Amino acid sequence: MFKSLQLTKSEAGFSAALTDTDDSQLPAGDVLAAVEYSSLNYKDGLAITNKGPVVRSWPMVAGIDGAGTVLESTHAGWKAGDKFVHNGWGLGETRWGVMAERARLQGDWLVKLPAAFTTRQAMAIGTAGYTAMLCVLALEKNGVTPGAGEVLVTGATGGVGSVAVALLGKLGYSVVAATGKTSEEAYLKQLGAASVIDRAELSAPGKPLQKERWAAVVDAVGSHTLANACAQTRYGGVVAACGLAQGADFPATVMPFILRSVTLAGIDSVMAPLARRQQAWDRLAADLDLGKLESMIEEVPLDQAVAKAADLMAGKVRGRVVVRI
């Protein structure tokens, strides 16, 4: 038996609770793992609080992210004792996730834990930080260099935003952090932001083309914020879109794309190919300041994950929440 955070829905309603679970209940897979740490991402918050249609099979074990040690494996690439990182692939949505002491996974989904990180640090990064790195890679791929001009990061005190600010700052970009928590200016500047603006400057309906400002944007917010960010992006600039904290709508026009040659780069972390995942984790190992990562971390035990998910959805969380299994 092991503990798992199970989400259930029935005629009696929805519940999220720590549950005693038998190994025989685990799904099929070629790797049996002991999970040491998980993390709370926005998608986890939606699922655990039942605030969004994330879970598509019931009952569900929560957790899209996990890091730990392989216990048994029939996969050629993994053996007992190997350390791994898992992100996405439908866990916590269509297949049992990793907010549990045990998980059965597919070896093809796992990334080798970089030697630079402990399992705790890997989950402090989690899907949020790995997504931030995918955004940085998209900016680089599209030719945005540190000297190109200001780079806007929206939702900057969140998980994606905090890691994006730290990465871009260390790489030499001039980062402007947008947040609704203007009291966190010192935190954001310590991470690497050159300046901080109030998210209210971007969150209301705006003109389809606005004064050019940003060389690039990392947006985890969506809706009017993304539309305004595109409308303010300079000629030839790049906008990496990876989230929908404000909303999944995109009330914009094509004008920034056809009149200013702006590129809108969609960033998916869930089904990204293994080679791209490994590249992102290798770059995180090289480019993320672990001291700054530590300043983002709030750690909670598994039995406090439900309460902390509610805090996350209420906007009461800064940085990254690590769940100790």
C-alpha positions as CSV (number, residue, x, y, z in Angstrom):
1,M,0.0,0.0,0.0
2,F,1.1,3.6,-0.6
3,K,-0.4,7.1,-0.3
4,S,-1.7,8.9,-3.3
5,L,-3.7,12.2,-3.7
6,Q,-6.8,11.0,-5.4
7,L,-9.4,13.1,-7.2
8,T,-12.9,11.6,-7.4
9,K,-16.2,12.7,-8.8
10,S,-19.6,11.0,-8.2
11,E,-23.2,11.9,-7.5
12,A,-22.1,12.9,-4.1
13,G,-19.8,15.5,-5.7
14,F,-16.0,16.2,-6.1
15,S,-13.4,15.3,-3.6
16,A,-9.6,15.5,-3.4
17,A,-8.1,13.4,-0.6
18,L,-5.0,11.5,0.5
19,T,-5.9,7.8,-0.1
20,D,-4.3,4.4,0.7
21,T,-3.7,2.8,-2.6
22,D,-2.6,-0.7,-3.6
23,D,0.1,-1.4,-6.1
24,S,-2.3,-3.5,-8.1
25,Q,-4.4,-0.4,-8.9
26,L,-1.5,1.3,-10.8
27,P,-1.8,1.6,-14.6
28,A,0.3,-0.4,-17.0
29,G,3.8,0.8,-17.7
30,D,7.4,-0.4,-18.1
31,V,8.9,1.6,-15.2
32,L,7.8,1.4,-11.5
33,A,9.1,4.4,-9.6
34,A,9.4,5.8,-6.1
35,V,8.3,9.4,-6.3
36,E,10.3,11.7,-4.0
37,Y,9.0,15.1,-5.0
38,S,6.2,16.6,-7.2
39,S,5.1,20.2,-7.8
40,L,2.0,22.3,-8.0
41,N,1.6,23.8,-11.4
42,Y,-1.4,25.9,-12.6
43,K,-2.9,22.8,-14.3
44,D,-2.6,20.9,-11.0
45,G,-4.3,23.7,-9.2
46,L,-7.2,23.6,-11.7
47,A,-7.5,19.8,-11.3
48,I,-7.2,19.6,-7.5
49,T,-9.7,22.4,-6.9
50,N,-12.0,21.2,-9.7
51,K,-11.9,24.7,-11.2
52,G,-11.3,23.5,-14.8
53,P,-12.0,20.5,-17.0
54,V,-8.5,19.1,-16.6
55,V,-9.3,15.5,-15.4
56,R,-10.9,13.4,-18.1
57,S,-10.9,10.0,-16.3
58,W,-12.1,9.2,-12.8
59,P,-10.8,8.4,-10.2
60,M,-7.5,10.3,-10.9
61,V,-4.3,10.6,-9.0
62,A,-3.2,14.2,-9.3
63,G,0.2,15.4,-10.4
64,I,1.7,16.2,-13.8
65,D,5.2,16.4,-12.5
66,G,7.4,14.0,-10.6
67,A,11.0,13.2,-9.8
68,G,12.4,10.2,-8.0
69,T,14.1,6.8,-8.4
70,V,13.4,3.8,-10.6
71,L,12.4,0.7,-8.6
72,E,11.8,-1.7,-11.4
73,S,12.1,-1.5,-15.2
74,T,11.6,-3.6,-18.3
75,H,12.5,-0.6,-20.5
76,A,15.9,-0.8,-22.1
77,G,16.8,2.8,-21.2
78,W,16.1,2.6,-17.5
79,K,17.3,0.4,-14.6
80,A,16.6,0.2,-10.9
81,G,18.4,3.1,-9.1
82,D,18.2,5.6,-12.0
83,K,17.0,9.1,-11.2
84,F,14.4,10.6,-13.4
85,V,12.2,13.6,-14.1
86,H,8.7,13.4,-15.5
87,N,6.6,16.2,-17.0
88,G,3.3,16.1,-18.7
89,W,2.3,13.3,-21.1
90,G,-1.3,13.4,-19.8
91,L,-0.5,12.4,-16.3
92,G,-3.1,13.8,-13.8
93,E,-5.4,14.2,-16.8
94,T,-6.1,10.9,-18.6
95,R,-3.6,8.7,-16.7
96,W,-2.7,8.5,-13.0
97,G,-0.3,11.2,-11.9
98,V,2.7,11.4,-9.6
99,M,1.4,13.0,-6.4
100,A,1.8,9.6,-4.9
101,E,4.6,7.5,-3.2
102,R,4.5,5.1,-6.2
103,A,3.9,5.5,-9.9
104,R,4.0,3.2,-12.9
105,L,5.2,5.2,-16.0
106,Q,6.4,4.7,-19.5
107,G,10.2,4.8,-19.9
108,D,9.9,6.7,-23.2
109,W,8.4,9.7,-21.2
110,L,11.2,10.0,-18.7
111,V,14.1,12.4,-18.8
112,K,17.4,11.6,-17.0
113,L,17.8,13.8,-14.0
114,P,20.6,16.2,-14.8
115,A,23.6,15.8,-12.5
116,A,23.3,19.5,-11.6
117,F,20.0,19.0,-9.8
118,T,18.6,17.1,-6.9
119,T,15.1,15.6,-7.3
120,R,13.8,18.5,-5.1
121,Q,15.4,21.1,-7.4
122,A,14.0,19.4,-10.4
123,M,10.5,19.7,-9.0
124,A,11.2,23.3,-8.0
125,I,11.7,23.8,-11.8
126,G,8.9,21.4,-12.8
127,T,6.7,21.9,-15.8
128,A,6.5,25.6,-15.1
129,G,10.3,26.1,-15.3
130,Y,10.7,23.6,-18.1
131,T,8.0,25.5,-20.0
132,A,9.9,28.8,-19.3
133,M,13.0,27.2,-20.8
134,L,11.0,26.1,-23.9
135,C,10.0,29.8,-24.3
136,V,13.6,31.0,-24.1
137,L,14.6,28.4,-26.7
138,A,11.8,29.7,-29.0
139,L,13.1,33.3,-28.6
140,E,16.6,32.1,-29.4
141,K,15.4,30.0,-32.4
142,N,13.7,33.1,-33.8
143,G,16.8,35.2,-33.5
144,V,16.1,37.3,-30.3
145,T,19.5,38.2,-28.8
146,P,20.2,39.7,-25.4
147,G,21.0,43.1,-27.0
148,A,17.7,43.2,-29.0
149,G,15.7,45.3,-26.5
150,E,13.3,44.8,-23.7
151,V,11.7,41.4,-23.1
152,L,8.3,41.4,-21.4
153,V,7.5,38.5,-19.0
154,T,3.8,38.4,-17.9
155,G,2.5,36.7,-14.8
156,A,6.0,37.2,-13.5
157,T,5.6,36.1,-9.9
158,G,4.0,32.8,-11.0
159,G,6.0,29.6,-11.7
160,V,6.6,30.1,-15.4
161,G,7.2,33.8,-15.0
162,S,9.6,33.5,-12.1
163,V,11.9,31.0,-13.9
164,A,11.6,33.0,-17.1
165,V,12.8,36.1,-15.4
166,A,15.7,34.3,-13.8
167,L,16.8,32.6,-17.0
168,L,16.5,35.7,-19.2
169,G,18.2,37.9,-16.6
170,K,21.1,35.5,-16.3
171,L,21.4,35.3,-20.1
172,G,21.8,39.1,-20.3
173,Y,18.3,40.1,-21.6
174,S,16.7,43.3,-20.3
175,V,13.6,41.9,-18.6
176,V,10.4,43.8,-17.8
177,A,8.3,41.9,-15.4
178,A,4.5,42.4,-15.4
179,T,2.6,41.4,-12.2
180,G,-0.5,42.1,-10.2
181,K,1.7,41.8,-7.1
182,T,3.6,45.1,-7.3
183,S,4.7,44.5,-3.7
184,E,6.9,41.8,-5.1
185,E,9.2,44.2,-7.0
186,A,12.2,43.4,-4.9
187,Y,11.7,39.7,-5.4
188,L,11.5,40.1,-9.2
189,K,14.5,42.4,-9.4
190,Q,16.5,39.9,-7.3
191,L,15.6,37.2,-9.9
192,G,16.8,39.4,-12.7
193,A,14.2,41.8,-13.8
194,A,15.4,45.3,-14.9
195,S,12.0,46.8,-14.1
196,V,8.5,45.9,-13.0
197,I,5.1,47.1,-14.4
198,D,1.6,46.6,-13.1
199,R,-0.3,43.9,-15.1
200,A,-3.2,46.4,-15.3
201,E,-1.3,48.1,-18.1
202,L,-1.9,45.1,-20.2
203,S,-5.0,43.3,-18.9
204,A,-7.8,45.6,-20.3
205,P,-9.0,45.7,-24.0
206,G,-6.5,47.7,-26.1
207,K,-6.0,48.9,-29.6
208,P,-5.0,46.4,-32.3
209,L,-1.7,48.2,-32.9
210,Q,0.1,50.1,-30.1
211,K,3.4,51.8,-29.6
212,E,6.2,49.4,-30.3
213,R,8.1,48.4,-27.2
214,W,9.0,44.7,-26.8
215,A,11.7,42.8,-28.7
216,A,10.1,39.7,-27.3
217,V,7.5,38.5,-24.9
218,V,7.0,35.4,-22.7
219,D,3.3,35.2,-21.9
220,A,1.7,32.9,-19.4
221,V,-1.5,34.8,-19.1
222,G,-3.4,34.9,-22.5
223,S,-6.6,36.9,-23.2
224,H,-6.3,40.7,-23.4
225,T,-2.8,40.6,-21.9
226,L,-1.5,38.5,-24.8
227,A,-3.4,40.6,-27.3
228,N,-1.8,43.8,-25.9
229,A,1.6,42.2,-25.7
230,C,1.4,41.4,-29.4
231,A,0.1,44.8,-30.3
232,Q,3.2,46.4,-28.5
233,T,5.8,44.0,-29.9
234,R,8.4,45.6,-32.2
235,Y,8.9,44.9,-35.9
236,G,10.2,41.3,-36.3
237,G,9.7,40.5,-32.6
238,V,8.7,37.2,-31.1
239,V,5.9,36.4,-28.6
240,A,6.1,33.0,-26.9
241,A,2.6,32.0,-25.6
242,C,2.4,29.3,-23.0
243,G,-0.5,30.0,-20.6
244,L,-4.1,31.1,-20.0
245,A,-4.2,32.5,-16.4
246,Q,-6.3,35.4,-17.5
247,G,-8.3,33.4,-20.0
248,A,-8.1,31.1,-23.1
249,D,-9.6,33.8,-25.4
250,F,-7.4,35.9,-27.7
251,P,-9.2,39.1,-28.5
252,A,-6.8,40.4,-31.1
253,T,-6.4,41.1,-34.8
254,V,-3.8,39.9,-37.4
255,M,-2.3,43.4,-37.6
256,P,0.8,42.8,-35.5
257,F,1.6,39.7,-37.6
258,I,1.1,41.1,-41.1
259,L,2.1,44.8,-40.5
260,R,5.0,44.2,-38.1
261,S,6.1,40.7,-38.9
262,V,5.6,39.6,-35.3
263,T,5.9,35.9,-34.7
264,L,3.5,34.2,-32.3
265,A,5.2,31.0,-31.0
266,G,3.0,28.5,-29.3
267,I,4.7,26.6,-26.5
268,D,3.4,23.1,-25.5
269,S,5.1,21.3,-22.6
270,V,2.7,18.3,-22.4
271,M,3.5,16.4,-25.6
272,A,6.9,17.9,-26.5
273,P,9.2,15.3,-28.1
274,L,11.8,13.8,-25.8
275,A,14.8,15.4,-27.6
276,R,13.3,18.9,-27.0
277,R,12.7,18.0,-23.4
278,Q,16.2,16.8,-22.9
279,Q,17.5,20.0,-24.6
280,A,15.4,22.1,-22.2
281,W,16.6,20.3,-19.1
282,D,20.2,20.4,-20.2
283,R,19.9,24.1,-20.8
284,L,18.3,24.6,-17.4
285,A,21.2,22.8,-15.8
286,A,23.6,25.2,-17.6
287,D,21.6,28.5,-17.3
288,L,19.5,28.5,-14.2
289,D,21.0,30.1,-11.0
290,L,20.2,27.5,-8.3
291,G,20.4,30.2,-5.6
292,K,17.7,32.2,-7.4
293,L,15.7,28.9,-7.8
294,E,15.9,28.4,-4.0
295,S,14.4,31.8,-3.4
296,M,11.3,30.8,-5.4
297,I,10.6,27.6,-3.5
298,E,7.8,26.9,-1.0
299,E,7.8,23.3,0.1
300,V,4.8,21.5,1.5
301,P,4.2,17.8,2.4
302,L,1.7,15.8,0.3
303,D,-1.1,16.1,2.9
304,Q,-1.0,19.9,2.5
305,A,-1.2,19.9,-1.3
306,V,-5.0,20.3,-1.5
307,A,-4.9,23.5,0.7
308,K,-1.9,24.9,-1.2
309,A,-3.7,24.3,-4.6
310,A,-6.6,26.4,-3.3
311,D,-4.0,29.2,-2.4
312,L,-2.5,28.9,-5.9
313,M,-5.9,29.4,-7.6
314,A,-6.6,32.3,-5.2
315,G,-3.4,34.1,-6.4
316,K,-1.8,33.7,-3.0
317,V,1.3,31.8,-4.2
318,R,4.6,33.3,-5.4
319,G,7.2,31.3,-7.4
320,R,7.2,27.5,-7.2
321,V,5.5,25.0,-4.8
322,V,7.4,21.8,-4.3
323,V,5.4,18.9,-2.9
324,R,7.4,16.5,-0.7
325,I,6.2,13.0,-1.2
